[in-house]
Amino acid sequence: MTETLPTSRGKLTPQRSLSELTWLRVGGPADYLFQPADLEDLQDFLRNLPDTVEVFAMGVGSNLIVRDGGLRAVVIRLGRGFNGIDVQDGEVTAGAAALDAHVARKAADAGLDLTFLRTIPGSIGGAVRMNAGCYGTYTADHFVRAQAVTRAGELITLTADDLNFEYRQTELPEGAVIVSATFAPPAGDPSALHARMEEQLAKRDATQPTKDRSAGSTFRNPAGFSSTGQADDVHDLKAWKVIQDAGMKGATRGGAQMSPKHANFLINTGSATAADLEGLGEEVRKKVYDSSGIKLQWEIMRIGEK
C-alpha cells in the first residue's frame, strides 16, 4: 500500500498478521490493522482515509477465514470504548465490540430475554451484520436500531428497513462500520433466563466441538433457518445432515477436518492453512451437490488473497 494514511489517536499497525485474531488461527497479514481510540477517532480516520484504500471491519474473528495471502486493506477492529452494555427502559444498547454472551447475561440480569445470544460466538457488530440466530430466534427479531460510521466518517442510524435482514445476511452500506446496536427484548424472570442459558450451553457442549478450533457453523442450513432447538425440529434440510449423508463427516484435507462430532463444523486440528480449510469446504460443497443436488452456501466469511 503506497497511500499515506491519516494520523490517529488509536493504534495503527502495518503488516499485522491476522491469524492469531481469528478463531481458526489461519491467514496472512493485513496491510494495516487500525484499533481506534474512540468513536471520534474512528470518524476522523475514515473521513481522511484515501478513497482508494479498502476497509474491512473485523470483529473477534469467530466466523472468518483469512486466506494465506493476507488482506490488501485496512482492517478495523473495535475494542475498548466500543464494548459497553447499557440497559434502560426495556431496551439493551451494546457496543459493537461487546461479546454476544456478555450481552445475553447482562440482559438476563435485568429481566430481558436475549438468551439466544448466549451460545453464539462473536460480538454484537457481527451479530447484526450476519443476522445471527439460534434456537429459532434471530438478531432481527429484537432489533431496534444500530449506529454506524460511514466511509465518509459520518455517524448514521440504521433501521431494520435499512439493513433488510435476511437469513444470515444484511445490506450494510459499503465500507460502513457498525459501532452499536439497540434491542427491545421480551421480559422474563432473571433466574429462569439464566437457567435457560445454562441448559443451552450444556446442549451446545454435548453436540458441538467447542474445545476445537472452529468458526461455528460452516454452511448455512439449506432450509433457510437455524435450529429451533425443539425435539421435533425437521433435520432433512440441515447442513449437518446433508454433509453427513454425503459421507463427509470427519473428512480431512491437510490439517483441516469436518468435525466427527458435528458434520457442519470445520476445524483446524493444529496445522491447517487457510487453503486447507477453504479447500475442504469446497470439496464438501461438491460432494453434497453430487449426492443431493443441494448447493450449500458458506456461512463462514472468507476474505483476502490466496
N, C-alpha and C positions, 0 to 999 in steps of 0.2 A: 504494500500500500504506500503510495507516494504522497498522498494528500496530507496536508498539515491539519492535525486535529485540534479542536479548541481546548483551552486550559479549563480546569475544573477544580473544585474542592474535594472531589471524590478521588478514587484510585483508578488510574488508567495503566494497564499492564500490557506491553507489547508481546506478541508471540506467546500467549498464555495457553498452555496445554489444558484441554477441556476434559481429558479422560477422568481425572480424579473428581470432577464436578458432576459426573453422571453416575447413575446407579449401576450401569453396566460396565463402567470403568474402561471404556474404549474411546478412541478418537484422537485426532491430531489437534494442532493449536489453532486458536482464533488469531486473526491479525492483531486484535486488541480485545481486552476484557475491561469493561467500564463498570465500576461499582459506585454509583452516585452517593453523595453525602446526604442529600435530602431531595425533596420534590423540586425545589427551585434550582438546585444544581443539575438535576436531570433535564429540566426545561431549557436551561441555558445551554447545556451541552448539545441537545438535539437541535435547538434553534440555530446554533452556529456550526453544526456539522455539515461539511460539504455534501451536496445532494448526490454526488457520485458514490458516496460511501454507503454500503449496505448495513442495515441494522438488524440484529436478531435478539429478541427478548427471551432470556433463559430463566426458568425457574430453578428448582432444585435438581433438575436433570433426571427426574423419575420416569419420564416417558419419552426418552430420547436416545437415538443412536447418532453420535457424531462420527462421520466417516473418517478413515485413517489419514486422508489428506488435509484435514482441518477445514477451517471456515474462513473465507475471504470477506470478513465483515467485522464490525464492532459488535461484540456480544455484550448486552446489558444485563447485569444481574443485580437485582434489588436485594437489599439486606436490612440492616438496622435502619430505622426511620420509615420502613415500609412494612413492618410486621405487627403493628398494633392491632388490638381487637377491642372494639367498643360496643357495649350493649345498652341501648336506650329505647324506651317506648316501644318495646316489642320488635325492634329491628337490631340486626347484628351487622356492624360495619367492620370489615377486616382489610388490613393492608395486603397487597398482592403477594408479599413475601411470607405472610402468616401461613403456617402449616395447616392443612385441612384438619388433621387430627386435633390440633390445639383449638381451632375454631369450634369444632364439634363439642369439645369438652367445656369450653368457656360458655357456649350457648346453653348446654345442658345445665350448667351451674345456675343459670338464670331462668331455667324452666322453659327453654326454647329448643325445639326439635330440629337439629341439623345432624342427627345421628348418622345419616347416610355417608357423611364426610369422614367418619372416624376411621374407616378402613381403606380410604383412598389415599395412596401415596402422592405426595406433591404439595403444592401451595395453592392459595386461592386464585392467583392470577392464571395459573394453568387450568384450574378447575372451571373458571369462567370461559377461558378460551376454548377448551375442549368439551364444554358442557358435560363435565364428569358426572357419573352416576353410579349407583349401586343399589341393589335390593329394590329396584323399580322406581327409585327416586332420582331426579336429576337436578343439577345446579339451577337450570332454568325454572324449575317448579317453585323455587322460593326467591328467585332473583328479583330485585327492585331496580337497581341501577349500578353502574360502575363508573369510575373516573379513570381517564386515560390521558396520557400525554402524546400528542400527535408528533409526526416527524418535523413539524414546524415549531415545536415547543409549546403548543397551546394546550391548556388543560380543558378537556371536554367531558361532558357527562353522556354516557351511553345507556339507552334503554334496551329492553328486550327486543323491541322492534328494530332498533339499530343493529343489534347483534344477530338477529334472525336465527335463533337457536335451532339446531337440528341434532340428530343423534351423533354425538362425539364431534361436533363442529359448530363454529360460529363464523360470522362475517366481520372480523375485526378489521378496521381501516388499516391499510398498508403502512407498516412502519410504526404503528401506534403501540405504546407500552401501557398496559393496564397497571394502575397504581393502587386501586382499592375497589371493593365491591360491597354492596349493601343487600342484605337478605331480610325477608319477613317470614320467619318460620312459624309453624303452629306451636301452640303452648303444650307443655307436658310436665309431668311430675319429675323433678330433678333426679330423684333416686331411681325411678323407673327408666328414665332416659339413660343414665349411667349403666344400669343393669343390662339394658338392651345392647349398649355398645360393647360391654364385656362379652355378651353372647356372640355378637358379630365377630369380634376378634378371635374368639375360640374357634368359630366355624371357619374363618379365614385360615388360621394356622393349621387346622386339620386338613384343609383341602388344597392349599396353595403352598408353593415352595418359598415361604417367607424368609428362610435362612440363606437362600441362594441369591446371587447377583442377577436380578432380573429388572425389567422395566414395566412390571404389571402385565396386563393382557396385551398380547402381541397383535391380534387381529380383532376387528370389530365383529360382533355377532351378526351373521348374515340376516337374522330375523329383524335387525334394526332396533333392538332394545337390549338393555342389560338384564342381568338376572333379577327376578323379583324376590328371590330368597324363599319363595313358597315351595312346599313339598311337591305340589302338582305342577310346578313350572315345566313347560314343554322344552325338551332338550334337542329336538330334531334339528333346529337351525341355530344351535350354539356353536361358536367357533371350535371349542374344545372337542365337541362331538364329531364334527366333520373332519377334523385333523386326526382324531383317534381312528375314525372309520377308514381314513386313507392310509393308515399304518405308519403315521409319522410321529406318534407319541414316543418320546425317548430318542428320536433321530438325532444324529450328530454331524457336525462339519467342523473340523479343526477343534478349537476349544469351545464351540457353541453347541448347545443341546436344547431340544424341545423337552421340557421337564417331564420326567417319568411320573411325577406326582400330579401335574396338571398340564394337559397337552397344549394349552394356549399360552404357556409361559415360556419364553425364550430366555435361556440363562447362559451366563458366562461361567464355565466351570473353572476358570482360573487363567487360561492362556489365550482366550479368544481375541481376535481382531474384530474391528467393525465389519470387515469384509466377510469374516466367518459368520457373524450374526445375521447380516443382511442376506448373505448368500443362502444360508439355511432357511431363512424366512421365505425367500423367493422359491426355493425348492419345495417347501411346504405348500405354497400357493399353487404351484404347478401340479403337485400330486393331488391336492384337493380338487382342483378343476378337472383333472383327468378322471378322477374316480366319481365325482358327483355333479360336475358342471357348474359348481359354485365358485365365483371369483371372490376370494377373501380380500378384504381391504385392510391395509395396515392401520393399527391404532397407534403404534409407536411412531413418533415423528422421526424422520431420517433427514439429516442435513449435512452439508459440506461436500468436499471433493473426495472421490475415491483414490 
